């Protein structure tokens, strides 16, 4: 659905180099450039996304940065996306140690069938096979009241786990536990995750700014407006073009646009 050209990306990067704050050292300059370009990429891509896709893009941007830094394990990433089956498919079929662990986990009974579904318990057993989560299922069974409070809470995504897993797991890894216990709160958990890694500005999409769009356009990369019947609003264009003394061109363009939309409506 969404496509962005390499030329557009390169122009955005070059502009970030020109606009990013200067620094006394190469290392500091690199950090400033990295931060400036990341946010510039976010704001520019968000202009073309549907509202429901903006948080997903923020999440993807955050995880890609962390994956590049080696901060996200591939098996944990697959578990978050696909559950136990996705994580299992990434393991070697010849790993007898993992196989015997899985058998032992599968024999553990659901400790709270009254509120913890068999599917959730099965996923908790599955995530416990990942190295960072070793012993999680038994831990939850031993602290069942604490996790029932999390399950019942409207703020399950922000409630701490019982120790030692609260301190042991990263913010990303806690999303996997949330996926097992309260999958309906994963979206809220993703917001907290993105905010903790990149800042709150990456979960608050900037409003549409026509002036900023115009400044980033060039004679070979103009702005194109896709108009639809019943949704015409030339006021922002009129204000922008009046500011740049383009009133005559504005009138011509608006007249042509009205003719095109009128013809399309008649057809």
C-alpha positions in Angstrom: 0.0 0.0 0.0 2.8 2.4 0.9 5.8 3.0 -1.3 8.8 5.4 -0.9 11.5 5.9 -3.4 15.2 5.6 -2.8 15.6 9.1 -4.2 13.2 10.5 -1.6 15.0 8.7 1.2 18.4 10.1 0.1 17.1 13.6 -0.2 15.6 13.3 3.3 19.0 12.1 4.6 21.0 14.9 2.9 18.6 17.4 4.3 19.0 16.0 7.8 22.8 16.4 7.5 22.3 20.0 6.6 19.8 20.7 9.4 21.1 18.7 12.3 22.9 20.6 15.1 26.7 20.9 14.9 28.9 19.3 17.6 32.5 19.5 18.7 33.3 15.8 18.2 32.4 13.3 15.6 30.7 11.0 18.1 28.4 13.8 19.4 27.7 14.9 15.8 26.7 11.3 14.9 24.3 11.1 17.8 22.7 14.5 16.9 22.4 13.5 13.2 21.0 10.1 14.1 18.3 11.6 16.4 17.4 14.3 13.9 17.1 12.0 10.9 15.1 9.4 12.9 12.5 12.0 13.9 12.5 13.5 10.4 11.9 10.1 8.9 9.1 9.5 11.3 7.3 12.8 10.7 7.6 12.6 6.9 6.4 9.0 6.7 3.5 9.7 9.1 2.1 12.3 6.7 1.2 9.5 4.3 0.0 6.9 6.7 -3.6 6.2 7.8 -4.0 7.0 11.5 -4.4 3.4 12.5 -1.0 2.6 11.0 1.1 5.3 12.6 1.8 3.4 15.9 2.7 0.3 14.0 5.3 2.3 12.1 6.7 3.8 15.3 6.9 0.2 16.7 8.6 -1.1 13.6 11.1 1.8 13.6 11.9 1.3 17.2 12.4 -2.5 16.9 14.5 -2.2 13.7 16.9 0.3 15.5 17.1 -2.1 18.5 17.6 -5.2 16.2 20.5 -3.4 14.5 22.0 -2.8 17.9 21.6 -6.4 18.9 19.1 -5.5 21.6 16.3 -7.8 20.4 16.6 -11.6 20.2 15.3 -13.1 17.0 13.4 -15.9 18.8 11.7 -13.4 21.1 10.7 -11.2 18.2 9.1 -14.2 16.4 7.3 -15.2 19.6 5.8 -11.7 19.8 4.6 -11.9 16.2 3.5 -15.5 16.0 3.3 -17.0 19.4 4.9 -20.4 20.5 4.7 -21.9 17.0 6.7 -19.0 15.5 9.4 -19.3 18.2 9.5 -23.1 17.9 10.0 -23.0 14.1 13.2 -21.0 14.7 14.7 -23.7 16.9 16.8 -26.6 15.6 14.9 -29.8 15.4 18.0 -31.6 16.7 18.1 -29.6 20.0 17.3 -32.4 22.4 17.7 -30.1 25.4 15.0 -27.8 24.3 12.8 -30.8 23.3 13.0 -32.3 26.8 12.3 -28.9 28.3 9.2 -28.6 26.1 8.0 -32.0 27.2 8.4 -31.0 30.9 6.6 -27.8 30.4 3.7 -29.4 28.6 3.1 -31.6 31.6 2.5 -28.6 33.9 -1.2 -28.1 34.7 -2.9 -24.8 34.5 -2.7 -23.4 38.0 -5.7 -21.1 37.7 -8.3 -22.5 35.2 -10.9 -20.2 36.7 -9.5 -17.1 35.1 -6.3 -18.2 33.1 -7.4 -19.7 29.8 -5.7 -22.9 28.6 -4.4 -20.9 25.5 -2.8 -18.3 27.7 -1.2 -21.0 29.9 0.0 -22.8 26.8 1.7 -19.6 25.6 3.3 -19.0 29.0 4.7 -22.5 28.8 6.0 -21.8 25.3 7.6 -18.5 26.2 9.3 -20.2 29.2 11.3 -22.2 26.7 13.1 -19.0 25.7 16.4 -18.5 27.6 15.5 -15.2 29.1 12.1 -16.5 30.4 13.4 -19.8 31.9 11.2 -20.7 34.9 8.5 -18.1 34.1 5.6 -20.5 34.1 6.6 -22.0 37.5 7.1 -18.4 38.7 3.6 -17.4 37.7 2.1 -20.5 39.3 4.0 -19.6 42.6 2.7 -15.9 42.4 -0.7 -16.6 41.0 -2.5 -13.9 43.0 -0.1 -11.2 41.8 -0.7 -12.2 38.2 -4.4 -12.4 38.7 -4.3 -8.7 39.8 -2.5 -8.0 36.5 -5.0 -10.0 34.6 -7.9 -8.1 36.2 -6.4 -4.6 35.9 -7.4 -2.0 33.3 -3.8 -0.9 33.4 -2.3 -4.4 32.9 0.3 -3.0 30.5 1.8 -0.8 33.2 1.7 -3.1 36.2 5.1 -4.5 37.3 5.8 -8.3 37.2 6.7 -10.1 40.4 10.4 -10.2 41.2 12.8 -11.4 39.9 11.3 -11.1 36.4 10.4 -7.4 36.9 14.1 -6.7 37.1 15.3 -9.4 34.8 13.2 -8.7 31.7 13.6 -5.7 29.4 10.6 -3.5 28.4 10.4 -5.4 25.1 10.5 -8.8 26.7 7.7 -7.8 29.0 5.5 -7.4 25.9 5.8 -11.1 25.4 4.4 -11.8 28.9 1.6 -9.2 28.3 0.9 -11.0 25.0 0.3 -14.2 27.0 -1.7 -12.8 29.9 -3.6 -9.8 28.3 -3.3 -9.7 24.5 -5.9 -6.9 24.4 -3.4 -4.6 26.2 -0.4 -5.3 23.9 -1.2 -2.1 21.9 -1.1 0.0 25.0 2.1 -1.8 26.0 3.6 -1.0 22.6 2.9 2.7 23.2 4.8 2.6 26.5 7.6 0.6 24.8 8.1 3.1 22.0 7.9 6.0 24.4 10.6 4.5 26.7 13.0 3.9 23.8 12.5 6.9 21.4 10.5 9.3 23.4 6.8 10.4 23.6 7.1 12.4 20.4 7.2 9.1 18.5 3.7 8.1 19.7 2.2 11.6 19.1 2.0 12.0 15.3 2.5 15.7 14.3 -0.4 17.5 12.8 -0.4 18.0 9.0 1.8 21.1 8.2 1.4 22.3 4.6 4.1 24.9 5.1 6.7 22.2 6.1 5.6 20.0 3.1 6.1 22.9 0.7 9.6 23.7 2.1 10.6 20.1 1.5 9.2 20.0 -2.1 11.4 20.8 -5.1 10.8 21.7 -8.8 11.3 18.0 -9.6 9.4 16.7 -6.5 6.2 18.8 -6.3 3.3 18.5 -4.0 0.3 16.6 -5.5 -3.2 16.9 -4.0 -5.6 14.1 -4.6 -9.1 15.7 -4.5 -12.4 14.0 -3.9 -16.0 15.3 -4.3 -17.4 16.9 -1.2 -14.1 17.2 0.5 -12.6 20.3 -1.0 -10.8 22.7 1.3 -8.5 25.2 -0.4 -8.1 27.4 2.6 -4.7 26.0 3.7 -3.4 26.4 0.1 -4.7 29.9 -0.1 -3.0 30.9 3.1 0.3 29.3 2.1 0.3 30.8 -1.4 -0.7 34.2 -0.1 2.3 34.1 2.3 4.6 33.4 -0.7 2.7 35.9 -2.9 1.4 33.2 -5.2 -2.1 34.5 -5.2 -2.5 34.4 -9.0 -1.2 30.9 -9.4 -3.4 29.8 -6.5 -6.5 31.1 -8.2 -5.6 29.3 -11.5 -4.9 26.0 -9.7 -8.0 26.2 -7.6 -10.2 26.9 -10.7 -8.7 24.0 -12.6 -9.2 21.7 -9.6 -12.8 22.7 -9.2 -13.4 22.0 -13.0 -11.8 18.5 -12.7 -13.8 17.6 -9.6 -16.9 18.9 -11.2 -16.4 16.9 -14.3 -15.7 13.8 -12.3 -18.9 14.3 -10.3 -21.0 14.8 -13.4 -19.6 11.6 -14.9 
